[in-house]
Amino acid sequence: MSWIRTDRPLVFGHRGGSRLAPENTLPAFDRAVAEGVDGLELDVRLSRDGDVVVCHDARLDRTCDVAGAIAGLSAADLSRVDAGYRFTAADGTHPFRGIGIGVPTLREVLGRHPAHPIIIEMKDDSSAMAEATIGVVREAGALGRVCLGSFSSGVLRQARRIAPGTASSASRQEVLHAILWSRLGWLPPFRRYRAFQVPEGRERLRVVTPRFVRAAHRAGVPVQVWIVDGADDMRRLLGWGVDGLITDRPDIAVKTVAEWIGGRARNACPTSPGTLSSG
């Protein structure tokens, strides 16, 4: 698994698919898989007892029924909070409240979906974060199907040192260097990353452009873009040649990619001899 370059664009459920179910929970990952995603994206932090748990924020306040820091609770405590409490459906209801959805561990997610590639965003910038994450992934036999990422260079550097054969995405600094090099049509000659998982743009910085995608492809590095939720944006990026969409709406993305692939196949098929066109 070369992380991941295929003959078709891939769809990754961002935090599982946080517009369809509570982010970074088992129901979100299950729903994304049911929608037909190719892979999953999630965030990890360390609990008080050093377990790797799946949560984006450093605190529980935004998503759960309780307040407090992830680092202040054990993995067992986190499994008992109501991680579906704040999710609001399109009709204004709260269908995931009070049904036993807690903060899962990375171990649970890897075991629950053993066939899916997973992008793991390490949120804690520490050696302990890198070591614990690699330990869980190795124990699950999943080193070949994960891609490690982080906004923090330190934890990413440590993870690469511990598991040099495991795929990682470009750090923020590496992306900036790649943008500069891509203006010349190439990527930096010495690279430790195997994929770009990037936004189309950030503040005033344009990251993904057709030129950037072409430069990445010359170097054999796939470009997977987040967070892409609208069908029009998906089609535009697919037209630029991006290799993956990381989305909160896997239902829309899976359908849009399938239609885009089908359209390309139809356009590539020459008219059969003897076939008459109408009009």
N, C-alpha and C positions, 0 to 999 in steps of 0.2 A: 504494500500500500504506500504509494509514493507521495502522498498527502498534498492533494489527491488530484491527479490529472487524469481525466477520462475523456472519452470521445463525446461526452455530452455534459451540459451544465448540471450541477448538483444543488440540492436544496437542503439547508440545515435549519432545524428549528431553534430559533434564538431563545435561550432559557427554556427551551422546549417549544415555545410558541405562546408568548405571554399575553396575546390578545384573545386566546381561546381558552386558557386555563391558568391558574395561578402560577406565576413564573418560578422556574427552578424547583418544581414539585413533580412527584411521580405522575400525577394525572396529566400534567403538561407534556412530559416526555412520552407518556403512553398515547396521548392524543396526537402528537406530532407523528409518531410511528404509524398510528392508524391512518393518518392522512397520506402516508406514503413518502415521508422524507427520506433522504439518503443518509443523513447524519444528524447529530444533535450538537448544540452548543450550550455550555453551562459555565457557572462561576463557582469557585471554591474558596473557602476560608477555613481557618482552624478553630475548632471548639476549645473550650477550657482544658479538656483532657487530651488535646492534641490530635483529635480525629479530623479527617477531611470532610467537611460538610458542604452542601451545595446551597449557596446563598450569594446574592450579589452585594448587598449592602453590608456595612460593618455592624449595623444595628437591625433589630427586628421591627422597628416602629412602623415602617412604610407598608409592610406586607402582612404582618401578623397581628394577633389579638393582644399581644403584650409588647412592652417596650424593653429595651436592654441590648447590651452588646453581645454579639455572637461569641466573642472570646470570653465572656463572663459565664457561659452556660456549658454544661457537658453535652455531648452528642445525644445522650439519653434524654436530657431535659429538652433539647431542641426538637427531638422527635415528637414531643408531646404538646408543643405549641400549635396554635391553629394558623397554619401557613396559608390557608385559603380564605381567611377572614376578610381581607381587604379587597379581594377580587370582585369586580362589578361586571356583570354581563351586559350585553348591548341593551337588554330590556330594563336595566336598572336593578335587577335582582342580585342576590349573593348566593349562587347555587352551591358553592364549595364550603360555606361556613358550617362548622360543627360536625363534620363528617370524618374527622380523624386524620386530616392531612397535616403532617409535620414537616420539618426541615429534614430532607433525606441526607444520607451520607453518599459520598462518591462511590463507595463500595457497592451500595444498593443499586445505583444507577447503572454502573458497569455490569453488574450481574443480571440486571433486569433486561438489558438490551445488548446482549453479547455480540450481535452481528453488525451493529452500527458504529461507524466512525464517530468519534466525539472530540470536539474542540473544548479544551479545558482552560479557562481563563483563571490564572492564579492571582487572587486579589491581595493577599498578604505579602508584603515585600520582605521576606525573611528566608534564611536557610532552612528553618524548620518547615516552612510551607513547601519548599522545593523537595525536601527529603521525604516528607510525609506523603505528598502527592505521588512522587515516583514510587514510593513503597506500596501504596494502594494499587496503582496501575500495574506494577510488576506482579503483585500478588494475584491480581485478576487475570493475568496473562494477556493484558491489553496494550502492551507497549507498542505493538505494531499498528494499532488502530486509533491512537490518540494523537492529537497535535496540541502541544503546550503553548500557551500564550500568556502575556502579561503586559500591562502598561509600564511596569517597573522593570528596569534592565537587570537589577541585582538578582531577583528571584529567578529570572529567566536564564541568566548566566550560570547560576548555581545548578539549575535543573539540567542544562546542557552538559555541565561538567559531570554530574552524577550519572546521567544516562545519555551519552553522546550519540547513540544510534536512534534515539527517539525524536520524532519530528517536532519542530517548534516553528512558530510563526515569527515574522519580523517584529522586533520591538519598535517602539515609537521612534527612537533615534535611527534605527535601521531603515524604517520607512522613509524618513526625511532624506537620508542619503540616497535611497533608491529613487525618490522623486527627482532629485538633482541629476543623477546619472541617466534617468530615463529621458531627459531632455536631449541627451546625446544619442538616444536609441538603445542604451544598454543598461545593465545593472552593475553594481560594484563587483569587481572580480573575486573578492573573497567574501563569502556569505556563509553564515551559520544557520540561516533559516531555510525552511523548505516550502513555505507558503506565505502569501499575504492575506491576512484577514483584517480588512480595513474599511473605514467608512468612505463613501464617495467623496465627501468633503468634511472638513472640520474647521469651524469658524470661518476664517477667510482663506484657508488653505484648500486648494483643489488637489485631491489625492488620486482618484481614479479618472483616467481619461483614456481614450483609444490609444494614445501614444504610450501611456504607462502600461497598458495591457499588452501591447505589442512587445515592449522591451522585456516585460516579465516572461512572456512566452518564448522569446529568443533564448532566455536563460533557463527555460523549463520550470519556471516557478508559477504555480496556479494563483489566480487572483479571486478571492472569495470576499464578497462585499456585504457589509452590514450597515444599518438595519433597513431592509428593503421590503416594504409592505404593500405598495401600490402596483397594480398590474402594468400600468404604463411605464413606470420606472423600471420594473423588471424587464420588460421587452426592450427598452432602450439599452440597458446594461448588457443584456444578452446579445443585442446587436453589436455591441462593442467587443464581444468575445470573452466576457468574464466567465470564470469557471464555476462559480458558486454564488448562491444567494443565501444569506443568513437573515432569517425573517421571523417576525412575530406572527405572521399569517401564513403558516405552512399550507393551509387549505387553498389559498389563492396562488401561492408560489408553485406548488406541485402541479396544479391545473395549468398555470400559465407556461411553465417550462414544457409540459407535455404538448401543449398547443403549438408552442414555438418550434419544438423539434419536428412535430408533424408538418408544420408549414414549410420548414426547410426541406424535408424529405419530398414533399409534393413538388416544390419548386425545382428540386434537383432531378426529378424524373422527366425525361424527354417525352414528348407526345409520341404515342405508339404509331408505327407506320399504318397508314390507312385510316387513322382516326380523323373524323371531320369535326371541326369546331363549329359551334352554333353561330348564327349571325352571318 
